[in-house]
Amino acid sequence: MTQPSLPELLHAAVTAVGGTERPGQVAMAEAVAEAIDDGAHLLVQAGTGTGKSLGYLVPALAHGERVVVATATLALQRQLVERDLPRTVEALHPILRRRPEFAMLKGRSNYLCLHRLHEGVPQDEEEGLFDQFEAAAPTSKLGQDLLRLRDWSDETETGDRDDLTPGVSDRAWSQVSVSSRECLGATKCAYGAECFAEAARERAKLAEVIVTNHALLAIDAIEGAPVLPQHEVLIVDEAHELVSRVTGVATGELTPGQVNRAVRRAAKLVNEKAADQLQTAAEGFERLMELALPGRLEEIPEDLGYALMALRDACRTVISAIGSTRDKSVQDEDAVRKQALASVESVHDVAERITHGSEWDVVWYERHEPRGGAAHRHSGASLRVAPMSVSGLLREKLFTDRSVVLTSATLKLGGDFNGVGASLGLGPEGAEGDDLPLWKGVDVGSPFDYPRQGILYVAKHLARPARDGDRKDMLDELTELVQAAGGRTLGLFSSMRAAQLAAEDLRSRIPEYPILLQGEETLGELIKNFAADPRTCLFGTLSLWQGVDVPGPSCQLVVMDKIPFPRPDDPLMSARQKAVEEAGGNGFMAVAATHAALLMAQGAGRLVRASGDRGVVAVLDPRLATARYGSYLKASMPDFWYTTDRNQVRKSLAAIDAAAKQAD
């Protein structure tokens, strides 16, 4: 019997989801199939509207090996599990003569813990546990959330937080969930047989396709103990996010609040000597955190080093003491003990890592504005440690014993894949070496006609932006552009302060155009309101550069206030840049320009989301037109028609606005 052809399978899947087959999607599916067949690695840039999820799902399902699909956002995970996979499996079933199973798998804290729900939450201050449902006032938001969770626990099949709609606060969820370190383990827990997290793992073991997130993929790679089932193919969607997500998982943090919580949790479980030792070490650490330390700590100050060693040693003593003592007077002692151990081990591990002083780690001190008055003056002080680079980790852990496909609309920066490849631990495309995985990059294009649908405008006449400087000329330009566009503006700002100042200024200048500001409502509500009224503008920072999908007339002008280079005082970015320079490379281009290019490519991608979209991306930073690195940044963005003619842009915006009003 002949094997079904890839075009036949793709056509069936596209028809099933009500889509349209596109040349880029076909090219992507063929490239993915070839990579899987050869056990090779592939980077695929697929523009918005390509239909890339089917471009990788169909060849993966056709091959018949176990596949892990890792995504960055909840929205894409839900689309895959609730829409694309069910329809694709049904469509392919008659042709493949099998029905592949699929499952979602997340970290343990994403699932409701039945032990926490029924037995209560270990307290920090006293022995035993408390009933969170009795402790929270039933009329309070927390109380209402907890009652909803208790009712939901009787009807949910998954226990997955994301299946609870509407959602609950982080505080409420923390009362009914546990981290992997706090979990008693299925064999020791009275509710192990009913555990939602364990059930999700069992479903994943039986599935051919497992959908997960970048964070769990990073944990699986970093922590040694496998979390994901063995698989032959790994597909990373939204791959432009992978390095930052892996860096986040590999970053440790130490705060006075965290240390004091560990002290409280351990105090009633260990002997007085061990408890006093940890208390004394915690007080010494807290005193030092009150000082105004510099940002990056290239060398740990002597007094801080002693405090961290004292904290590490005290944690080690407490961990041994917790393991050797038992107190039957403590209610549900195992749960209390497990939570205390998790807290103390977390403090120990970060203190040990910082005192160990690896040349591959960056350590820095942060202080945010205190919240809640003097009683909470330490809440914003933290000591953080992150890897200088995760490229070696990814090369070693990601690209071995499986075929890896990475895809996104923005992987080709400055005209090639090598910049992103280097951040993933890959050598130049096509290069072979003992420790360099062989890979290739494929750009399957976009179904959109960017030069006809969009304009890239650079306000070359504006003054070069100075850090924290007054940019009245930029605000004048922004006002005129918004007026020409009739609202319909997504404002992407390099900082929250800049977004707030612009919103405040334009609200007073042009009150006829409502300005929504990130932080004033939930992101979901903001985007919903922005899409509902074409006269509305939405201003914000980082998450808006990547998280807005509003096709149609509500978003016809995307404005970037300036090139989004990392802050010069960003400890991790500046350390990475310095390391590249010391190795003989161009630190600015490898780190700062790459960071900016990725964000600008993502931000510009907010404009054209459908074949009928028209509009302008306006960059209010003359450096994009005048600086040597400007061509690299422009080459990373969609191929819009380019101009620096402000009058032409205003006429174009006015014409687009008039056409949109006529269509309404």
Secondary structure, DSSP 4 states (H G I P E B T S, - for coil): -PPPPHHHHHHHHHHHTT----HHHHHHHHHHHHHHHHT-EEEEE--TTS-HHHHHHHHHHHH-S-EEEEES-HHHHHHIIIIIHHHHHHHHHHHHTS---EEE---GGGB--HHHHHH-EE-SSSSSEE-HHHHS-TTSHHHHHHHHHHHHHTT-SS-BGGGSSS---HHHHHTS---TTT---TTTSTTGGG-HHHHHHHHHHH-SEEEEEHHHHHHHHHSSS--SPP-SEEEESSGGGHHHHHHHHT-EEE-HHHHHHHHHHHHTTS-HHHHHHHHHHHHHHHHHHTS---SB-SS--HHHHHHHHHHHHHHHHHHHHHHH---TTSTTHHHHHHHHHHHHHHHHHHHHHHHHT-TTEEEEEEEPPP-SSGGGTTTTEEEEEEES-SHHHHHHHHSSSSEEEEEES---BTTBSHHHHHHTT--STT--BTTB--EEEEE---SS-HHHHEEEEE-TTSPPPPTT---HHHHHHHHHHHHHHTS-EEEE-SSHHHHHHHHHHHHHH-TTS-EEETTSS-HHHHHHHHHH-TT-EEEE-HHHHHH----STT--EEEESS--PPPTT-HHHHHHHHHHHHTTS-HIIIIIIHHHHHHHHHHHTTT--STT--EEEEE--THHHHSTTHHHHHHTS---EEE--HHHHHHHHHHHHHHHHHH-
